[in-house]
């Protein structure tokens, strides 16, 4: 037995094991310590776990290509397989589309959405109180976090708010396709139907906006010209679905994770109530500590050697964002701890390099304003458990549900 084989046998990380994805951080620590570049048989690819190595992978698009990201994540369940989405285009090919999409997410535009974001949060809270009274219990994920960001992004995209629960179900099912190798036929049929439903929905929206354009982003995609060319129908569908997934999942999961940890971290909610100015710092540290996106996908364009491990050309490489965010080489001895005052200057939660997340500023602002509003409106808002059932995904992380006890302010 070689020393490399002996080391590999000690590793407990397998992204298809729910016990691992429910509590990934001890497994990440093991990887960083003894196998920073590790082959995972169930994925037929290599995971990268240390900060500097993850940064190298994400910044070097020539060696570590994004071209197979979406196919790797969704496989045969991609709703628009005929064209590559922006997330799977390497520079310079992705620049023309990213430049167009970026116009909707610049800080100046996002800041103007502040009042609307607060209004959405207050309306959802009003609905909760109307359904449940001034105190009692409700599911924080399905009655607030699943509806809050989708309401915001629905307005940006110009899609039907009445279907916002459908959007959440479709997105959850699509993202679970990453675990497709472990699923039975019944679960795969649900994913396939979600893929068909989300495609059919945006096909209808495309036809409506083409016939009668509005001020929304999908109308903008249809009408826009880049270097004298218009986006194709499939490119518009791809962009809309990608932005819906990004706009729904990241903030939904960040808020669910945040309130899960308000049960786990002693005294944290009391600190935020006493000084709401700390909420922005809380959001930043939570993004680092337990982020809503745990890994990305790249493929090598040539043979690469890292930490004595040879990775062949055209091989799947999975930079583990969650592992890099806990690397003691970057964050010191308390890297595994939540430190409210840390104010991390850098993190991997939104990626790095040319595919750095478009919606990073919007997601942060949504989370901050939502938490501010929730703590203002509820005298008590406490999860009933610190161990929720987590999503069936190694790519995205968040609770599937989170029962909370609440008491509204009089």
C-alpha positions in Angstrom: 0.0 0.0 0.0 1.4 3.4 -1.0 1.5 6.3 1.5 -0.9 8.2 -0.8 -3.4 5.2 -0.7 -3.0 4.9 3.1 -3.8 8.6 3.5 -6.8 8.5 1.2 -8.3 5.6 3.3 -8.3 7.9 6.3 -10.4 10.5 4.6 -14.1 10.6 5.6 -15.3 13.2 3.1 -17.8 12.0 0.5 -20.2 14.7 -0.9 -22.9 12.1 -1.7 -23.1 11.1 2.0 -25.9 13.1 3.7 -24.1 12.7 7.1 -21.1 14.5 5.6 -23.1 17.3 3.9 -25.2 17.9 7.1 -21.9 18.6 9.0 -19.2 19.2 6.5 -16.7 21.2 8.5 -14.9 18.5 10.4 -14.4 16.6 7.1 -13.0 19.8 5.5 -10.5 20.2 8.4 -9.3 16.6 7.8 -8.9 17.3 4.1 -6.9 20.5 4.7 -4.7 18.8 7.2 -3.7 15.5 5.5 -5.1 15.6 1.9 -5.4 19.2 0.5 -5.8 17.7 -3.0 -7.9 14.5 -2.7 -9.5 12.2 -5.2 -13.2 11.4 -4.5 -14.3 8.2 -6.2 -18.0 8.9 -6.0 -17.5 12.1 -8.0 -14.6 10.9 -10.1 -12.9 14.2 -9.4 -10.5 16.0 -7.0 -11.5 18.3 -4.1 -9.3 21.2 -3.2 -9.6 22.5 0.4 -7.0 25.1 1.3 -7.5 28.8 0.8 -4.4 29.5 -1.5 -5.2 26.5 -3.7 -8.9 27.3 -4.0 -7.9 30.9 -5.0 -5.5 29.5 -7.6 -8.1 27.3 -9.1 -10.8 30.1 -9.3 -8.4 32.7 -10.7 -6.7 30.6 -13.3 -9.5 30.1 -15.9 -7.1 28.9 -18.5 -6.0 25.9 -16.5 -9.2 25.3 -14.6 -12.1 25.8 -17.0 -15.7 26.6 -16.1 -17.1 25.2 -19.3 -18.5 22.0 -17.7 -19.8 23.6 -14.5 -23.5 23.5 -15.4 -23.4 20.1 -17.1 -21.6 18.7 -14.0 -24.1 20.2 -11.6 -27.3 19.4 -13.5 -26.4 16.7 -16.0 -29.4 15.7 -18.2 -31.7 17.9 -16.1 -30.4 21.2 -17.5 -33.5 23.1 -18.5 -31.7 24.8 -21.5 -29.0 22.4 -22.6 -28.6 23.8 -26.1 -26.5 26.8 -24.9 -23.9 27.3 -22.2 -25.0 29.7 -19.4 -22.8 32.5 -18.3 -21.5 30.5 -15.3 -20.1 27.9 -17.7 -18.4 30.3 -20.1 -14.7 31.0 -19.8 -13.2 34.5 -20.4 -13.5 36.2 -22.8 -16.6 34.5 -24.0 -18.7 35.2 -20.9 -17.8 38.9 -20.8 -20.4 40.1 -23.3 -23.3 38.5 -21.4 -21.9 39.3 -17.9 -21.6 43.0 -18.9 -25.3 43.0 -19.7 -26.5 41.2 -16.6 -24.2 43.3 -14.4 -26.1 46.5 -15.1 -29.0 45.2 -12.9 -26.7 44.5 -9.9 -24.4 47.5 -9.6 -24.5 49.0 -6.0 -26.1 52.2 -7.2 -29.1 50.4 -8.5 -29.3 47.9 -5.7 -29.2 50.7 -3.0 -32.4 52.1 -4.6 -34.1 48.9 -3.8 -33.7 49.3 0.0 -37.2 50.6 0.7 -38.8 47.9 -1.5 -36.8 45.2 0.3 -37.9 46.4 3.7 -41.5 46.6 2.4 -41.3 43.0 1.2 -40.0 41.8 4.6 -42.8 43.7 6.5 -45.5 42.3 4.2 -44.3 38.8 4.8 -44.3 39.4 8.6 -47.8 40.9 8.4 -48.9 37.7 6.6 -47.3 35.5 9.3 -49.1 37.4 12.1 -52.4 37.3 10.2 -52.1 33.5 9.9 -50.7 32.6 13.3 -51.6 35.5 15.6 -49.2 37.5 17.7 -47.4 34.5 19.1 -46.9 30.9 18.4 -44.9 28.9 15.9 -44.2 28.9 12.1 -41.7 27.5 9.6 -39.2 30.3 9.1 -37.9 28.8 5.8 -41.2 28.2 4.1 -43.1 31.2 5.4 -40.3 33.8 5.2 -36.9 33.0 3.8 -38.2 31.1 0.7 -40.6 33.9 -0.1 -38.5 37.0 0.7 -35.6 36.9 -1.9 -37.8 35.4 -4.6 -40.2 38.4 -4.2 -37.3 40.8 -4.7 -35.7 38.9 -7.7 -39.2 38.3 -9.3 -39.6 42.1 -9.5 -36.1 42.5 -11.0 -36.8 39.8 -13.6 -40.4 40.7 -14.2 -41.9 37.3 -13.4 -45.2 36.4 -11.7 -45.1 36.8 -8.0 -48.1 34.4 -7.6 -45.8 31.6 -8.5 -43.0 32.3 -6.0 -43.5 29.1 -4.1 -43.2 27.2 -7.4 -39.9 29.0 -8.1 -38.6 27.7 -4.7 -39.7 24.1 -5.4 -38.2 24.2 -8.9 -34.9 25.6 -7.8 -34.5 23.2 -4.9 -35.3 20.3 -7.2 -32.8 21.4 -9.9 -30.0 21.9 -7.4 -30.6 18.5 -5.9 -29.7 17.1 -9.4 -26.0 17.3 -8.2 -26.8 14.2 -6.1 -28.5 12.4 -8.9 -26.2 9.4 -8.8 -27.6 8.6 -5.3 -31.3 8.9 -6.1 -34.0 6.5 -7.1 -36.3 6.8 -10.1 -39.1 8.6 -8.1 -36.8 11.4 -7.0 -35.2 11.7 -10.5 -38.7 12.0 -11.9 -39.4 15.0 -9.6 -36.2 16.7 -10.8 -37.0 16.1 -14.4 -40.4 17.6 -14.0 -39.0 20.7 -12.3 -36.6 21.1 -15.2 -39.5 20.9 -17.7 -41.7 23.2 -15.6 -39.1 26.0 -15.2 -38.3 25.9 -18.9 -42.0 26.0 -19.9 -42.6 29.0 -17.5 -39.8 31.1 -18.9 -40.7 30.2 -22.5 -44.1 31.8 -21.8 -42.5 34.8 -20.2 -40.2 35.2 -23.2 -43.2 35.3 -25.6 -45.0 37.8 -23.4 -42.0 40.2 -23.1 -41.2 39.9 -26.8 -44.7 40.9 -27.6 -45.0 43.6 -24.9 -41.6 44.7 -23.4 -41.5 46.2 -19.9 -38.9 47.7 -17.7 -37.9 44.3 -16.3 -34.6 42.5 -16.8 -35.9 39.8 -19.1 -37.3 42.5 -21.4 -33.9 44.2 -21.3 -32.2 40.9 -22.3 -34.6 40.4 -25.3 -34.0 44.0 -26.5 -30.3 44.4 -25.8 -27.6 44.3 -28.4 -24.0 43.4 -27.6 -21.5 44.2 -30.2 -24.3 44.5 -32.7 -25.8 41.1 -31.9 -29.0 40.3 -29.9 -29.1 37.5 -27.4 -30.7 34.3 -28.7 -33.9 33.0 -27.3 -32.0 30.2 -25.5 -29.5 32.7 -24.1 -32.3 34.8 -22.6 -33.9 31.7 -21.1 -30.6 30.6 -19.7 -29.9 34.0 -18.1 -33.3 34.2 -16.6 -33.2 30.8 -15.0 -29.6 31.3 -13.8 -30.5 34.6 -12.1 -33.6 33.2 -10.6 -31.6 30.3 -9.1 -28.9 32.7 -7.8 -31.4 35.3 -6.6 -33.5 32.7 -4.7 -31.1 30.2 -3.3 -28.2 32.2 -1.9 -30.2 34.6 0.2 -32.9 32.1 1.2 -30.2 29.8 2.5 -28.1 32.5 4.1 -31.1 33.6 6.2 -32.0 30.1 7.1 -28.4 29.3 8.2 -28.2 32.6 10.1 -31.2 31.9 12.2 -30.2 28.3 12.7 -27.0 29.6 14.3 -28.9 32.1 16.4 -29.9 28.9 18.3 -26.4 27.5 18.4 -24.3 30.6 19.2 -24.9 31.7 22.8 -26.1 35.2 23.2 -25.8 36.3 19.6 -29.4 37.4 19.0 -29.3 39.4 22.2 -26.2 41.2 21.0 -27.8 42.1 17.6 -31.0 43.3 19.3 -29.0 45.5 21.7 -26.9 46.9 18.8 -28.5 46.6 15.4 -25.4 48.2 13.9 -23.7 44.8 14.4 -26.0 43.0 11.9 -23.8 43.9 8.9 -20.8 42.3 10.7 -22.9 39.3 11.6 -23.9 38.8 8.0 -20.3 39.0 6.8 -19.0 36.5 9.4 -21.9 34.2 8.8 -21.1 34.1 5.1 -17.6 33.0 6.0 -18.5 30.7 8.8 -21.3 28.7 7.2 -21.9 29.9 3.6 -24.8 29.0 1.3 -22.6 27.8 -1.5 -20.1 25.1 -0.5 -18.3 24.2 -3.7 -17.8 25.0 -7.4 -16.9 22.9 -10.4 -13.9 23.3 -12.7 -12.2 21.0 -15.3 -8.5 20.9 -16.0 -7.4 21.9 -19.5 -4.0 20.3 -19.0 -2.2 18.0 -16.5 -1.6 19.8 -13.2 0.4 18.9 -10.1 -0.7 20.2 -6.7 0.8 19.1 -3.4 2.4 16.1 -5.0 -0.8 14.9 -6.6 -1.0 14.7 -10.4 -4.4 15.7 -11.8 -4.9 14.6 -15.4 -6.2 16.9 -18.2 -9.9 17.1 -18.6 -10.6 16.1 -15.0 -13.2 17.4 -12.6 -11.8 19.7 -9.8 -14.0 20.8 -7.0 -12.8 23.9 -5.1 -14.4 23.7 -1.6 -15.4 27.2 -0.7 -16.6 26.2 2.7 -13.3 24.5 3.5 -11.2 27.5 2.3 -13.4 29.8 4.5 -12.2 27.8 7.6 -8.6 27.6 6.7 -6.4 28.5 9.7 -3.7 29.5 7.3 -5.9 32.4 6.3 -8.0 33.1 9.4 -5.7 32.0 12.3 -6.3 29.8 15.3 -10.0 30.7 15.5 -10.9 29.9 11.9 -13.4 27.3 13.0 -15.1 29.7 15.4 -17.8 32.3 14.7 -16.3 35.6 15.7 -18.7 38.5 15.4 -16.0 41.2 15.4 -13.9 39.4 12.8 -14.9 41.5 9.8 -13.3 39.3 7.2 -11.7 41.3 4.4 -11.8 38.3 2.0 -13.9 35.2 1.8 -14.8 32.6 -0.8 -18.6 32.6 -0.2 -19.3 34.3 -3.6 -16.4 32.7 -5.4 -13.3 34.6 -6.8 -11.9 35.4 -10.2 -13.8 36.1 -13.4 -17.0 34.3 -12.2 -17.3 36.2 -8.9 -21.0 36.2 -8.1 -23.0 39.0 -9.7 -25.5 39.3 -6.9 -23.1 39.5 -4.0 -24.1 43.1 -3.1 -27.8 42.4 -3.4 -27.6 39.2 -1.3 -25.7 40.9 1.5 -28.1 43.9 1.6 -31.2 41.6 1.5 -29.9 39.6 4.4 -29.0 42.6 6.5 -32.3 44.4 6.0 -34.3 41.2 6.5 -32.6 40.5 9.9 -33.0 44.1 11.0 -36.7 44.0 10.1 -37.3 40.6 11.7 -35.7 41.6 15.0 -37.6 44.9 15.0 -41.0 43.3 14.5 -40.6 40.2 16.7 -39.9 40.4 20.4 -39.1 36.7 20.3 -37.9 34.7 17.2 -36.2 31.5 18.3 -35.6 28.3 16.4 -37.0 25.3 18.1 -33.9 23.3 17.1 -30.3 23.9 16.3 -30.2 20.7 14.2 -32.6 21.2 11.2 -32.9 18.9 8.3 -30.5 20.2 5.7 -31.0 20.4 1.9 -30.0 17.4 -0.2 -27.1 19.2 -1.9 -23.4 19.3 -1.6 -23.3 22.4 -3.8 -25.8 24.6 -1.9 -26.3 24.6 1.9 -29.3 25.6 3.9 -32.1 24.2 6.1 -35.0 22.6 4.3 -37.3 23.9 7.1 -36.8 25.7 10.4 -39.6 25.8 12.9 -39.4 28.9 15.1 -41.2 30.2 18.2 -42.3 33.8 17.9 -43.9 36.7 19.6 -44.7 39.9 17.8 -44.1 43.3 19.3 -47.2 45.0 20.6 
